[in-house]
């Protein structure tokens, strides 16, 4: 089993394992990132499975889904926090962001609005109560490993994140698609 396969297995079954950090380091050391060519790999709904942060909303919990919806082609992203199970569809805490590709491995993030998003109703429309945010500092993510299933990144504050793609969730459910 490769280090990437081992890491994914632990992220899914034992997200508090002490083996995750060395596996992340190994996967990162084997990874070559070029977002100028591979930005399309970022597109999707990603679930946070592990974080080096001590912030409770950046920790993996079995009752909480911490999702990132990324569409780098439209320069849009969204962070979502929702409870697992059927009740999760009723209320989602969301932060909308504008994304930019800043070189070979960096994604710039400018948070725009935050608040509540309701359940999907007719034709996929969702009620929203979002307020403009005042981001006073530049934010970014250095993408250190990326493929169709796993993304490892490090934020501007030094936090490391490991996320797995959720193929069961669609970007278009959260970010409207506009014709080019």
KASULDA-V899895 format. One record per residue. N is the residue number from 0. RES is the residue in three letters. PSI is psi in radians with two decimals (* if undefined). Layout:
n/res/psi
N/RES/PSI
N/RES/PSI
//
This chain:
n/res/psi
0/UNK/2.32
1/UNK/2.89
2/UNK/-0.63
3/UNK/-0.80
4/UNK/-0.70
5/UNK/-0.77
6/UNK/-0.85
7/UNK/-0.74
8/UNK/-0.78
9/UNK/-0.70
10/UNK/-0.61
11/UNK/-0.58
12/UNK/-0.54
13/UNK/1.20
14/UNK/-0.10
15/UNK/0.16
16/UNK/2.43
17/UNK/-0.24
18/UNK/-0.22
19/UNK/-0.81
20/UNK/-0.87
21/UNK/-0.56
22/UNK/-0.70
23/UNK/-0.83
24/UNK/-0.70
25/UNK/-0.79
26/UNK/-0.74
27/UNK/-0.72
28/UNK/-0.43
29/UNK/-0.09
30/UNK/2.47
31/UNK/2.14
32/UNK/2.32
33/UNK/1.56
34/UNK/-0.32
35/UNK/-0.52
36/UNK/-0.53
37/UNK/0.37
38/UNK/-0.53
39/UNK/-0.49
40/UNK/-0.44
41/UNK/-0.49
42/UNK/2.26
43/UNK/-3.09
44/UNK/2.15
45/UNK/2.42
46/UNK/2.22
47/UNK/2.15
48/UNK/-0.32
49/UNK/2.54
50/UNK/2.56
51/UNK/-0.07
52/UNK/2.69
53/UNK/-0.07
54/UNK/2.30
55/UNK/-0.59
56/UNK/-0.13
57/UNK/0.26
58/UNK/2.56
59/UNK/2.36
60/UNK/2.45
61/UNK/-0.32
62/UNK/0.02
63/UNK/2.33
64/UNK/2.14
65/UNK/1.84
66/UNK/2.59
67/UNK/2.21
68/UNK/2.10
69/UNK/2.31
70/UNK/1.46
71/UNK/-0.40
72/UNK/-0.66
73/UNK/0.01
74/UNK/0.63
75/UNK/2.58
76/UNK/2.90
77/UNK/2.33
78/UNK/2.35
79/UNK/2.36
80/UNK/2.19
81/UNK/2.65
82/UNK/2.62
83/UNK/2.85
84/UNK/-3.05
85/UNK/-0.55
86/UNK/-0.39
87/UNK/-0.48
88/UNK/-0.25
89/UNK/-0.55
90/UNK/2.19
91/UNK/2.29
92/UNK/2.24
93/UNK/2.60
94/UNK/2.07
95/UNK/2.53
96/UNK/2.71
97/UNK/2.28
98/UNK/2.67
99/UNK/2.56
100/UNK/2.05
101/UNK/1.21
102/UNK/-2.89
103/UNK/-0.58
104/UNK/0.21
105/UNK/2.38
106/UNK/2.10
107/UNK/2.49
108/UNK/2.15
109/UNK/1.89
110/UNK/2.31
111/UNK/-0.86
112/UNK/2.67
113/UNK/2.71
114/UNK/-2.43
115/UNK/2.45
116/UNK/2.30
117/UNK/-3.01
118/UNK/2.70
119/UNK/2.23
120/UNK/-2.58
121/UNK/2.29
122/UNK/0.49
123/UNK/-0.05
124/UNK/2.48
125/UNK/2.32
126/UNK/2.52
127/UNK/2.44
128/UNK/1.61
129/UNK/2.47
130/UNK/2.51
131/UNK/2.49
132/UNK/2.73
133/UNK/1.46
134/UNK/2.03
135/UNK/0.07
136/UNK/2.66
137/UNK/2.47
138/UNK/2.60
139/UNK/2.86
140/UNK/2.20
141/UNK/2.05
142/UNK/2.06
143/UNK/-0.25
144/UNK/2.41
145/UNK/2.24
146/UNK/-2.87
147/UNK/-0.18
148/UNK/-0.43
149/UNK/2.38
150/UNK/2.23
151/UNK/2.34
152/UNK/2.82
153/UNK/2.24
154/UNK/2.97
155/UNK/-0.35
156/UNK/0.07
157/UNK/-0.05
158/UNK/2.39
159/UNK/2.42
160/UNK/2.46
161/UNK/2.15
162/UNK/2.57
163/UNK/2.45
164/UNK/2.46
165/UNK/1.56
166/UNK/-0.24
167/UNK/-0.18
168/UNK/2.49
169/UNK/2.43
170/UNK/-0.73
171/UNK/-0.27
172/UNK/-0.31
173/UNK/-0.64
174/UNK/2.04
175/UNK/2.45
176/UNK/2.30
177/UNK/2.46
178/UNK/2.57
179/UNK/*
//
